[in-house]
């Protein structure tokens, strides 16, 4: 390697002196070296793009994963750029010892200052190797509430195009520590469960049938067909409504149905609930809600009630107001009796 660098340095220096001798005007050797180095870097920049364009199809045919393909092509382009930088360094007279010293200093800076970035790069290699998701998959980060499609995977970060038409860039060091739900790993069809409760007086079997028909009536829901296989288990593709439990306020039912596209989960859930409400309104089925039924018998005691008469509230029996009212009434009756009866002569 050292001999190659020394050979490139001598050849580049000779080429720079030859170019200086061909110029019709006098220019310093330093100026020629700088201009020639910049020219080599610019050529290397465009050459790296051209090499990636040529090798892109071959690499894509040999590697099935788009994320790994992009990483390999980025490595090829970086190699061409580094080669052009070495040539430019040879033109400027930078030897292999100086290059090695520069690389050592840069490595020390990276190790001390850019440690999080290095950790993200290492986690990026783990993401590419473990394959938890791929470009084009719909994923969800539950603890952050992010859901969308994977736009790009690099060795530093994962770029997600959310359903809200926004981009989110998550470092690989952060996403490696979180739970990631992949809706497109094997099959885009996703199963949804919808829980609700009906009263004990409702027709439970009719409620189950109408719930299944309500799910079939939605266009984004798979209405039937062959069983869907998940691992070693098989699930029916048609909607299914089961009794979950006999709860305190009603019978809890759970409706299962499959959705064709994972990005229409919320839309499908809303349409099924709307259809379910409309169908239950036409039959003898009522949604359950918390309620209490009070029963009074001979052991419940005596309840005192006040009766309103002509807008005035009557006092409760036995109260001081009731006793005052009675005493006033008796006094009035006594006065009337004295007036109505003549005195003895």
Steps between C-alpha positions, in 0.01 A plus 500: 500500500784732586669434167177569314456833677860599435463406131179702470665794673800503264290456188260773609787737573657434160164557331459830685848617391425399142176698499684802637757480220221490238342824621583811291530716813694467819303349790628378831515127556278528808218659297525226238490230767191648667310543174591150385396352837161672481459371144574144614245527783230631265573223248489245781161636612341454159687174443353358822147575373579337167643187666191469723275534197686225315532261794151568636313247287757227553497545877119516507473170313740325736360646825126472560474745790474865389652630826816290458519595133495869586763449769732317260461768234574768758816309592605482133451871456690575821791285378525696173491827693773383738714394206467844343590659834815288522599609151433864587708459817785358290487803272524730799800303627333338800683174575373176641639581843305823514187324378539231766550768765192686380292183507621428854409849618160483335436158655584635844261793450228264384553270797481784753257751353289301256441191711116515458543512123728198509244316713231585246719362222550175688126471566443569131698189411287302746181636341623396156601157629193424716252618234218615734356703212576587140458798271133528407370323814239664718626511859389652829701618801234462774672692780539806277175465306672504159350296216599512136704352217876447509648736243870436551736300723859609546767396745420815701123543498163373378278739306122449537234661282201528736131477418474872582718579196807584710851357527650370823869418528577266792862411585570130487634511855156620617283273287709195595390543863127532424226260401419521130178359352539397135168478315657393170757239603338197337142593411335843488165361614445607860252372755300746711301430814204718597351465850150616604223395738125445468239480773389169651152554361627517141499216251863388527499271197342770284760746624783265402357437153442869431851587620652255253278632219594857589868416453434325169318807370816715519708499182842502665417189707566148369153344494610139450722260314777253591640497851785737570814330629714661768793278587362158582149631579213566262228759547174532313493791258130576560398729789429320827318625811550316831369544854789639701346499848187563701584838646332706774297721269448268202634225277844591360545401134818511290496531123801381296548595136786530250594816312667486158737796546671592829478874434117483508465361852338809652270552201384138508441511875289816471292366210432171677386679817271727298348203320465315830309786663259531205424127500443478875250786477281284273487191724433423865858565611613777731855605584578460868614786716553535877167518685361422848161354597386584854252259667308592819329239721384464862859501620591824325362733770270802463565778253362847567389699199385858452205580275473827318151653484433808294865584482556490878700226666321327790701440815602148585292310760630536852711804425486826697340675204229236491431542872481880462261461208275267700495733803408793280222297340356399836507861619313613192237227547452612862443859398242395244316294759478799738359722230244252375344412839307776696591558860265386777276774635 
